[in-house]
Amino acid sequence: MLFKEDEVARAEAKAVRESAGWYRWTHDLVEVSGPDAERFLDWMLVNRIVGTPEGRGKYTTMLDEKGEIIDDLVAFNRGGGVWWLSTLYGPHAVRWFDAHREGFDVSYEDVTHAWDMYSVQGPNSAKVMDALLDEPVDELKRFQIVERNVGELAVVVDRGGFTGELGFELYCKREDSVAVAEAIAAAAEPFDAPRLTTLEVYVRSLPMEKGMALRQDYKGLTPYEANLGWSVHLDKDFFGKEALVAAHEAGEKRAFVGVEIERESYEDIAQKEILYKRGVPRGCVTQMIYGYTVDKNIGFAVVDAKRCPVGTRVTIGPNDSPAIIVEPKWC
């Protein structure tokens, strides 16, 4: 857990919220192609994939046979029957596809090894990108993906990210990574946009403040329990639909919530730490961190939906830290 007095982390968080910051962060990348690629992904993912325009992407989840989340990802239509899946679990996706590809003329490959990715995030991120690239990207829509150049180097850019701010992700060939990083640094300097060095800031603290969770937080929940029901298209078929519908009609038993520590407390609260209401276990923490731009110890938890609504006071961890259940978004 990061501590409040870590001023390097605080400065990096402030840069992203007020100007911009950038960092190297390579999601796994699975390339899907073939005559049935679109139809196959429409079956494997809960969001509607069929009809996604070329150059656009959709956030979605993938379910198991119980209707519970096994991955969340963004599916991009690259055109020409080719799709990119941006996920943190490429090898897992490939194995899952192997088990369910029967009847589809489709190919897929984890191509993470061939690509590197940089993320530029913050209110000034479009200005940094426009200074970096051969053509502007400030008019891109959320999850829109385009091809550009950094000097003579071909890159792929999408508008997206994991900070809750305006941001862009830039994919480059692995052999071009050092040159691209140097170019980003030069473009970012006039905007006082540093290269972030604190992993916990850009992977956990910044995203959590905006209510952006990791797959590890959602795994085992249904999309409805995870507050992702908006992404589910019940007017089409998808793997796990029958179980999901049954669970939803029975009523959600678990809830994905936010948790705030109610005192100045810097002890490390581990993943899966038990959450108690009046001494009775009612859930567990999925992750907890210090939010540098909200000045609170905050976290996500999975709790008993009926017994732990927003406003419930609980205790967490070996020191019985007092906490309160809140909506899972702080700024």
C-alpha positions as CSV (number, residue, x, y, z in Angstrom):
1,M,0.0,0.0,0.0
2,L,1.3,3.5,-0.8
3,F,1.5,6.0,2.0
4,K,0.2,9.6,2.1
5,E,3.7,11.0,2.5
6,D,4.9,9.5,-0.8
7,E,5.3,12.8,-2.5
8,V,6.6,11.3,-5.8
9,A,3.4,9.4,-6.2
10,R,1.3,12.4,-5.2
11,A,3.0,14.6,-7.8
12,E,2.5,12.0,-10.5
13,A,-1.2,11.7,-9.7
14,K,-1.6,15.5,-9.7
15,A,0.1,15.8,-13.1
16,V,-2.4,13.4,-14.7
17,R,-5.4,15.1,-13.1
18,E,-4.3,18.7,-13.9
19,S,-2.1,18.4,-17.1
20,A,-0.9,15.1,-18.4
21,G,1.4,12.2,-17.7
22,W,2.5,9.2,-19.7
23,Y,3.7,5.6,-19.0
24,R,4.5,2.3,-20.7
25,W,1.7,-0.1,-20.1
26,T,1.3,-3.1,-22.4
27,H,-2.1,-4.8,-22.3
28,D,-2.1,-8.2,-23.8
29,L,-3.3,-8.1,-27.4
30,V,-5.2,-10.9,-29.1
31,E,-5.8,-10.6,-32.8
32,V,-8.9,-12.4,-34.1
33,S,-9.6,-12.9,-37.9
34,G,-11.4,-15.1,-40.4
35,P,-14.8,-15.2,-42.1
36,D,-16.6,-15.8,-38.8
37,A,-14.6,-13.5,-36.5
38,E,-17.3,-10.9,-35.9
39,R,-20.0,-13.6,-35.3
40,F,-17.7,-15.6,-33.0
41,L,-16.9,-12.5,-30.9
42,D,-20.6,-11.7,-30.8
43,W,-21.2,-15.1,-29.3
44,M,-18.3,-15.0,-26.8
45,L,-18.9,-11.4,-25.5
46,V,-22.0,-9.9,-23.8
47,N,-21.9,-6.6,-25.7
48,R,-23.2,-6.3,-29.3
49,I,-20.2,-6.9,-31.6
50,V,-22.0,-7.4,-34.9
51,G,-22.3,-4.1,-36.7
52,T,-19.5,-2.3,-34.8
53,P,-18.1,0.2,-37.4
54,E,-14.6,-0.2,-38.6
55,G,-12.2,1.8,-36.5
56,R,-14.4,1.6,-33.3
57,G,-14.2,-0.5,-30.2
58,K,-16.5,-1.6,-27.4
59,Y,-15.9,-2.4,-23.8
60,T,-17.4,-5.7,-22.8
61,T,-17.1,-8.8,-20.6
62,M,-16.8,-12.5,-21.3
63,L,-18.7,-15.0,-19.1
64,D,-18.3,-18.6,-18.0
65,E,-21.1,-21.2,-18.1
66,K,-22.4,-19.8,-14.7
67,G,-22.9,-16.4,-16.2
68,E,-20.0,-14.9,-14.2
69,I,-17.2,-12.7,-15.5
70,I,-14.0,-14.3,-16.5
71,D,-12.5,-11.3,-18.3
72,D,-13.2,-7.7,-19.3
73,L,-11.8,-6.2,-22.4
74,V,-12.1,-3.8,-25.3
75,A,-12.8,-5.3,-28.8
76,F,-11.6,-3.1,-31.7
77,N,-12.8,-3.6,-35.3
78,R,-9.5,-3.0,-37.2
79,G,-11.2,-3.5,-40.6
80,G,-10.8,-6.2,-43.2
81,G,-12.2,-8.9,-40.9
82,V,-9.5,-8.3,-38.3
83,W,-10.2,-7.5,-34.6
84,W,-8.0,-6.6,-31.7
85,L,-8.9,-7.6,-28.2
86,S,-7.2,-5.4,-25.5
87,T,-7.1,-7.5,-22.4
88,L,-4.8,-8.3,-19.4
89,Y,-5.2,-12.0,-19.9
90,G,-4.4,-12.9,-23.5
91,P,-3.3,-16.5,-22.9
92,H,-6.5,-17.2,-20.9
93,A,-8.6,-15.7,-23.7
94,V,-6.9,-17.9,-26.3
95,R,-7.5,-21.1,-24.2
96,W,-11.1,-20.1,-23.6
97,F,-11.6,-19.6,-27.4
98,D,-10.0,-22.9,-28.1
99,A,-12.7,-24.6,-26.0
100,H,-15.5,-22.8,-27.7
101,R,-14.6,-22.3,-31.4
102,E,-16.5,-25.3,-32.8
103,G,-18.7,-24.3,-35.7
104,F,-16.8,-21.0,-36.4
105,D,-14.3,-20.4,-39.1
106,V,-12.1,-18.1,-37.0
107,S,-8.4,-17.7,-36.2
108,Y,-6.8,-15.9,-33.2
109,E,-3.4,-15.3,-31.8
110,D,-1.9,-13.6,-28.8
111,V,0.3,-11.0,-30.5
112,T,1.4,-9.2,-27.4
113,H,5.0,-10.1,-28.1
114,A,5.0,-8.0,-31.3
115,W,3.7,-4.8,-29.8
116,D,4.5,-2.2,-27.1
117,M,2.0,0.3,-25.7
118,Y,2.3,3.7,-24.2
119,S,-0.5,5.6,-22.5
120,V,-0.8,9.4,-22.4
121,Q,-3.4,10.6,-19.9
122,G,-4.8,13.9,-18.6
123,P,-6.5,17.1,-19.7
124,N,-3.6,18.0,-22.0
125,S,-3.1,14.6,-23.4
126,A,-4.6,15.5,-26.8
127,K,-2.2,18.4,-27.1
128,V,0.7,16.1,-26.3
129,M,-0.5,13.6,-28.9
130,D,-1.1,16.3,-31.6
131,A,2.5,17.5,-31.0
132,L,3.8,13.9,-31.3
133,L,1.9,12.6,-34.4
134,D,1.7,13.4,-38.1
135,E,-2.0,14.0,-37.9
136,P,-4.2,15.2,-35.0
137,V,-6.2,12.9,-32.8
138,D,-8.0,15.4,-30.6
139,E,-11.3,14.7,-32.4
140,L,-11.2,11.0,-31.8
141,K,-14.3,9.5,-30.0
142,R,-14.0,7.2,-27.0
143,F,-12.7,3.7,-28.2
144,Q,-12.0,5.0,-31.7
145,I,-8.7,3.6,-33.2
146,V,-6.7,5.0,-36.1
147,E,-3.3,4.6,-37.7
148,R,-0.8,7.4,-37.4
149,N,3.0,8.0,-37.6
150,V,5.6,9.2,-35.1
151,G,8.1,10.6,-37.5
152,E,8.8,7.7,-39.8
153,L,7.4,5.1,-37.4
154,A,3.9,3.6,-38.0
155,V,1.8,3.5,-34.8
156,V,-1.8,2.7,-33.9
157,V,-3.7,5.1,-31.6
158,D,-6.9,4.7,-29.7
159,R,-8.7,7.1,-27.4
160,G,-8.9,5.4,-24.1
161,G,-7.1,4.6,-21.0
162,F,-7.4,3.7,-17.3
163,T,-7.3,6.9,-15.4
164,G,-10.8,8.4,-15.9
165,E,-9.3,11.4,-17.7
166,L,-9.1,12.2,-21.4
167,G,-6.4,9.9,-22.7
168,F,-4.9,8.0,-25.6
169,E,-3.1,4.6,-26.0
170,L,-0.4,4.3,-28.5
171,Y,0.7,0.9,-29.9
172,C,4.0,0.6,-31.7
173,K,6.1,-2.3,-32.9
174,R,8.3,-3.7,-30.2
175,E,11.5,-2.8,-32.0
176,D,10.4,0.9,-32.2
177,S,9.6,1.2,-28.5
178,V,12.7,3.1,-27.4
179,A,12.4,5.6,-30.3
180,V,8.7,6.2,-29.6
181,A,9.3,6.7,-25.9
182,E,11.9,9.3,-26.6
183,A,9.5,11.1,-29.0
184,I,6.7,11.1,-26.4
185,A,9.1,12.5,-23.8
186,A,10.0,15.4,-26.1
187,A,6.3,16.1,-27.0
188,A,5.3,16.0,-23.3
189,E,8.0,18.3,-21.9
190,P,6.3,21.6,-22.9
191,F,3.2,20.5,-21.0
192,D,5.1,19.5,-17.8
193,A,3.8,16.0,-18.4
194,P,6.1,13.5,-16.7
195,R,6.7,9.9,-17.4
196,L,5.0,8.1,-14.5
197,T,7.3,5.8,-12.4
198,T,4.9,4.6,-9.7
199,L,3.0,1.6,-10.9
200,E,0.5,1.7,-8.0
201,V,-0.5,5.3,-9.1
202,Y,-1.4,4.5,-12.7
203,V,-2.7,1.0,-12.2
204,R,-4.6,1.4,-8.9
205,S,-4.9,4.8,-7.3
206,L,-5.9,6.9,-10.3
207,P,-8.3,4.4,-11.8
208,M,-9.9,3.6,-8.4
209,E,-10.6,7.2,-7.7
210,K,-12.8,7.2,-10.9
211,G,-14.4,3.9,-10.1
212,M,-12.4,1.9,-12.7
213,A,-11.8,-1.6,-11.6
214,L,-9.6,-4.5,-12.7
215,R,-10.8,-7.9,-13.9
216,Q,-9.5,-9.3,-10.6
217,D,-12.2,-7.1,-8.8
218,Y,-15.0,-8.4,-11.1
219,K,-14.0,-12.0,-11.5
220,G,-16.8,-14.3,-10.3
221,L,-19.5,-11.7,-10.3
222,T,-22.2,-11.4,-12.9
223,P,-22.2,-8.1,-15.0
224,Y,-25.3,-7.0,-13.1
225,E,-23.5,-7.5,-9.7
226,A,-20.5,-5.6,-11.1
227,N,-22.6,-2.6,-12.1
228,L,-22.0,-3.5,-15.8
229,G,-25.5,-4.4,-16.7
230,W,-25.5,-1.6,-19.3
231,S,-23.1,-3.6,-21.4
232,V,-25.3,-6.7,-21.6
233,H,-27.4,-7.2,-24.7
234,L,-30.1,-9.7,-23.9
235,D,-31.6,-9.3,-27.4
236,K,-28.8,-11.5,-28.8
237,D,-27.3,-14.9,-27.9
238,F,-24.0,-15.1,-26.1
239,F,-22.1,-17.7,-24.0
240,G,-23.4,-17.8,-20.5
241,K,-26.7,-16.0,-21.2
242,E,-29.1,-18.6,-19.9
243,A,-27.3,-18.7,-16.5
244,L,-27.0,-14.9,-16.4
245,V,-30.7,-14.4,-17.0
246,A,-31.6,-16.9,-14.4
247,A,-29.3,-15.3,-11.8
248,H,-30.6,-11.8,-12.6
249,E,-34.3,-12.9,-12.4
250,A,-33.6,-14.4,-9.0
251,G,-32.1,-11.1,-7.8
252,E,-28.4,-10.2,-7.2
253,K,-27.1,-11.6,-4.0
254,R,-23.7,-9.8,-4.2
255,A,-22.9,-6.2,-4.8
256,F,-19.7,-4.5,-6.0
257,V,-19.2,-1.4,-3.8
258,G,-16.7,1.2,-2.7
259,V,-15.2,1.3,0.7
260,E,-13.7,4.3,2.6
261,I,-11.6,4.0,5.8
262,E,-13.0,6.4,8.3
263,R,-9.8,7.3,10.2
264,E,-6.3,8.3,9.4
265,S,-5.1,4.7,8.8
266,Y,-2.1,3.6,6.7
267,E,-1.9,-0.1,7.5
268,D,-1.8,-2.4,4.6
269,I,-5.2,-3.9,3.9
270,A,-4.7,-7.0,1.7
271,Q,-6.8,-8.3,-1.1
272,K,-9.5,-10.6,0.1
273,E,-9.4,-9.1,3.6
274,I,-12.7,-10.0,5.3
275,L,-15.2,-7.2,5.8
276,Y,-17.4,-7.4,9.0
277,K,-20.7,-5.8,9.9
278,R,-21.2,-6.0,13.7
279,G,-18.7,-8.8,13.9
280,V,-20.3,-10.9,11.2
281,P,-18.5,-11.5,7.9
282,R,-20.4,-9.8,5.1
283,G,-17.9,-9.6,2.2
284,C,-14.3,-9.0,1.3
285,V,-12.1,-6.3,0.0
286,T,-10.8,-6.8,-3.6
287,Q,-8.2,-4.1,-3.4
288,M,-7.5,-1.0,-1.4
289,I,-5.1,2.0,-2.0
290,Y,-4.5,5.6,-1.0
291,G,-6.3,8.0,-3.4
292,Y,-3.8,10.9,-3.8
293,T,-6.3,13.3,-5.4
294,V,-9.1,12.6,-2.9
295,D,-6.9,12.2,0.2
296,K,-8.6,9.1,1.4
297,N,-7.9,5.4,1.9
298,I,-10.3,3.9,-0.6
299,G,-11.1,0.5,-2.0
300,F,-13.4,-1.9,-3.8
301,A,-15.3,-4.7,-2.1
302,V,-17.8,-7.5,-2.9
303,V,-20.5,-7.6,-0.2
304,D,-23.9,-9.1,0.7
305,A,-26.2,-7.0,-1.4
306,K,-29.1,-6.9,1.1
307,R,-27.1,-6.5,4.3
308,C,-24.5,-3.9,3.1
309,P,-26.2,-1.1,1.2
310,V,-24.5,2.2,0.7
311,G,-24.0,3.9,4.0
312,T,-23.4,0.7,6.0
313,R,-20.6,1.0,8.6
314,V,-18.2,-2.0,8.7
315,T,-14.8,-3.0,9.9
316,I,-11.9,-4.3,7.9
317,G,-8.5,-5.9,8.5
318,P,-6.5,-7.1,11.5
319,N,-6.9,-3.7,13.2
320,D,-10.7,-3.6,12.8
321,S,-10.4,-0.4,10.8
322,P,-13.7,1.4,10.7
323,A,-15.1,1.9,7.2
324,I,-18.2,2.9,5.3
325,I,-19.8,1.4,2.2
326,V,-20.1,4.0,-0.6
327,E,-20.7,4.2,-4.3
328,P,-17.5,2.9,-6.1
329,K,-16.4,6.3,-7.5
330,W,-14.7,9.2,-5.7
331,C,-14.0,11.9,-8.3
